[in-house]
Amino acid sequence: MSGAAALLMSSIAAEAASITNRDTKDVKVTITEGGTTAEHTIPPMGVLDKVCMKGCIVRLNDGEEDEYEVEAEDIVAIEDGFLYYDGPDSPDRPGSGGGASPAPPAAPGPGGPAPSAPAPKN
């Protein structure tokens, strides 16, 4: 019975995203999943594990333009103020097979198309 519980726990842990901050300064991350919003500050080279268990929207530094969709199996990193995929490599993702690719922007609200790439910071 305890073996089955351990297996269940490990499969649950495997179904959560992680976010690594590769920037040289703290990054404020706001995660909206379901109806819940949580704010975290990730220090340089810090990792936020076990987030987005069912997929979520991640916003960086309260930026209206810096909003990304993250799935439970994603491993993402913040670099130069943007969120990038770090793994797992998947054949259905652009840029898989080597190097990081930008995370997709969040779905647009009513009345606007989704941007094709993260907007540059002003």
N, C-alpha and C positions, 0 to 999 in steps of 0.2 A: 504494500500500500504506500509506503513512504517513497519507494522508487517511482511510482506513478505520479505522486505529487511533485517530486523533483523534476521529472520530465515535463510536466505541465508548466511548472515555474520557468524552466529554461526556454520553453517554446514561447511563453508570454514575453520574456525578456528579449528574445530574438525579434519580436514584433514591435519594437519601439525604436524610434529614430535617435540619432545622436548629432549634436552640433558642436563643432570645434571652432574656437576663435583663434585664427592665425594672424590677426591684426596685432599691432603693438599697443593698443589701448583697449580699455573695457568697452564692451558692446552691450547695449540694452536690447534684450530680446523679448518681444511680446508674443505669446503663443495663444491662439484661439482654436479650441478644439470642442466641437459640439457647441454648447452654450456657455462654456467656461473660458475665461481669459486669465492667463497667469503671466507675470513679468519676472524676468531673471536678468541678472547682470553676469556676463561671462568675462572673466579676466583674460589677458593675453595668454594664449596657449592653454586656456581652460576648456573643459569639455562639459557639456550639459547632456547627460544620458537619460534614456528612458522617457522620451517625450513623444508626442504625436502617436499614441498607441493606435488610433484609428484614422490617422491623417489629420492635418491641421493647417492653419495659416500662420506663418511666421512673419513678424514685422521687425525690422531692425531700427533701433534708435528712434522710435516714434515717427519714422518717415512714412509719409503717405505713399510715396513711390516705391519704397523698399518692402514690398509684401510678396511672400512666396508661398506656394503650395508644397507641403512636405508630407510624404507618405510614411507609414510605420516602418518600412524596411529601409528607408533612406539613411545614408550617412552623409552629412553635409558639413561644409566648413565655410567660415566667414573669412574672406580675403579682400583687402582694399575696399571694405564697406559693402561688399556684395556676398550673396549666399551662392555657393557652388556645390555640385554633387561631388562627393568623395568616393562613393561606392554605394551599394554593390554595383558593379558593372552589369548592365542589362542591355541586350541587343535591341530592345525597343526604345532606348534612350539615345538622343543625339549625343555624339561625342563619346559614347562608351567604347571601350577598347583601348583606352589610354588617355591619361590626363583628366583634368576636372572639366565639367561642363556646367554652365549656369543653370541654377534651379529655375523652374518655370515660374512666371509671375502668377499671382493669385487670379482667380476668375474675376472678370469685371463685375461691377455693380450694374444696376439697370442703366441703360443708356450709353454705355461706352465699351469699346473693344479692349481686349487685353493687350498690353504692350508686348512686342515680340522679344524684348530683351530688357534686362534691368536698366532703369534710367540712370544716367550719370549724376553724381552728386554735384550740387551747386557750390 
